């Protein structure tokens, strides 16, 4: 998906109207996927480290 978006951006910069349309669609989808995956990875990391609860020094 990322490589498709990069290719669309390259085509859009070259003046291709189809590349411009595809880049307008793919960029928000990449952002959505990154944010969704970040939430999952962060939650898994908290579980591995014992949660985000109370910590005593």
Beta strands, then each sheet from edge to edge (+ up, - down):
end
